[in-house]
Amino acid sequence: MQKNDFAIIAVRLLALYIIVMTIYSLPNFLSMIGSNISTDPTSRAILLSGIIATALQFVMGIGLWFYSTSFAHLITKNLSEKPQTVEDFTLDRIQVVAVSLVGLFVLSSAIPALFEVIASYQFPETNPRYVRSISVMGKMKPEIPVVDFVMVAVKLGLGFWLLLGSNGVVGVVRAFWAKGKTI
């Protein structure tokens, strides 16, 4: 494996990280859109700037993914190459490992978020972030927004998909990449 291959993998990992972090921020904007911000111009400006920044971040992630080879050539153009002796490490194998590591990274934030939601539901007094109300029986009951449940479900789904299905993910990306080159 050459230095250029490592650079391609690093740029693609960065692109995948940017895309995943952009997807994580979407529920925050959806909850802000649902709130009553039409009367406050400051809130509208904050929401609009956040949406524009998120869209630009997503476009940047996609651009990094598609132009990863160009960036890798730019990064490694002045580096010397040593002769390759071992052919065990290929770009395909390293990409599978890299996608699995990204899945592990996503799960590392999704599992604590899942336990936080479960603990907040079971013990509402432990988390002051959620509104608490008293049920008919006189017990405290948390009102956890649906956005939090959706965010945790998306994180878990994406994390397990990337971790366990990395061969399939890399295959789909390769097929998509090959179609893009033929157009």
N, C-alpha and C positions, 0 to 999 in steps of 0.2 A: 504494500500500500504506500502510495506516495504522499508527500506533504500536501499536494493539491487536493487529494481525496479527503484528508483530514480537515482541510479548510472548508471544503464543500459541506461536510457533515456539520462542522461547527456553525456555519452560516445557516444551514437548514434548521439546526436545533434552535438557534436564535429566532428564526422566523416562526417556528412552531411555538416557541415560548411566547412571542409577541401575540400571535393569533389566539392562543389559549387565554392569556391574560385579558385580551380584548373581549373575548366571550364571557369571561368572569364578570366584567364590569357592566354587561348589558342589563342584568336584573336591577342594578341600582338606578339606571336611567329609566327603566320601565316603571319602577315605583315612583320616581320623580314625575314622570309624565302623568301618572294617575292622580297625583295630588293637585290641589287647587293652586296653581302657580300663575294663572292668567291675570291676577290682580297685582302681582308684584313684579315690576320690571327687572329687579336685581335677580330674582329667582329664574326668570326667563333667560336672562343673559348667562347665568351660570349653567343652566341646562343646555342652552344652545352651544356654548363654548365646550362643554363636556362632550356633547354629541359629535361636534366637529373634530375634537381631539381624538375621540375613540374611532371615528371613521378613518381619520388619517393614520392612526396607529394600525388599524386592520389592513389598510391599503399598503402600508409600509411592510407589514409582515408577509403579505402575498407577494409584493415586489421582491423582497429578500429571497423568498422561496424560489420564484421563477428565475431570478438572476443570480442564484447562488454560485453557479459555475463562473460567471463573469467576475463576481466579487472574489471568489477563491483564486482565480488567475491574477487578479489585481493584488491580492494579499501576498501570494507566493511567487511573484514574478522575479524577485531578486534573490531567492533562496536557492542554494545548491541542493541537488538531489544525489543521494547515495544510491548505489545499485541495490535493487530489490533482491533479497535472498529467500525470503519465506513468502509463499503465495497463499498461506492459510487465511490471512485477513483480507477480505474483499470489501468493496464498498457496500454490497448488499448485506453482508453479515453485520457490519458496523451500523448500518442504518436501522436494522431490526433492533439491535441493542439500544441505539439512541432513542428510538420511538418508545421502547419499553421503559427506558429511564424517564422519559417525559411523562409517561403514564404513572409511574411511581411518584414522580413529583406532584402530579395533579392529585393523586390519592392522598398524599401526605397533608394536603390542606382540606380535602373533602371529608376524610374520616373524623378529624376533630370537629369540623362543622356539624357533622351528623350527630355526634355525641353531645354537642352543645345544644342542638335543637331538642334532642330527646331529654336531656337533663332539664332544660327549660320547661318542657311540657310536664315532666313528672314533678319537678320542684320549682314552681313558678316564682317563689321568693328569691331564688338564687340568681336570677338574671334580671336586672333592672331595665334592660333594653326593651323588653316586651311589656305591653300594657297588660295589667292584671285586672280581672273582674271577679266578682263573687258569683258562684253558681247557685242554683236553687238549694242545694244542700248546705250552703254556707262555706264551701271550700274555695280556695283561690284557684282561678283558672286562667292560664296565659292565653293571650290572643296573638299567636305567632302568624305573621304575614305569610300569605301563600308564596310570595316571591322567595322567601327564605327556603321553603320546602323545594321549590323548583330549582333554586340555585344549588342546593345540596344534591338533588337528584341528577342534575346535569353534570356536576363535578364527578359524582360517583360513576355515572355512565361513561363519561368521556375518559376518566382515569382507568377504569377496568377495560374499556375498549382498546386504549392505547397500550396498556400493560399486557393484556392477554392476547390481543389480536394484532400484534405488531407486524407479523408476516403479511397479513391481509391488508393492513394499512399501507405498508410499503409497496405491496403489489398494486394497489389501487392508485397510489401516487405515481408509481412508475408508468402505469398505463395512461394516466392523465398527462404526465409529462411527455410521453412518446406521442400522444395525439397532438399536443401543443407544438411539437417540433415539426410535424408533418403539414401543419396548416400554412 
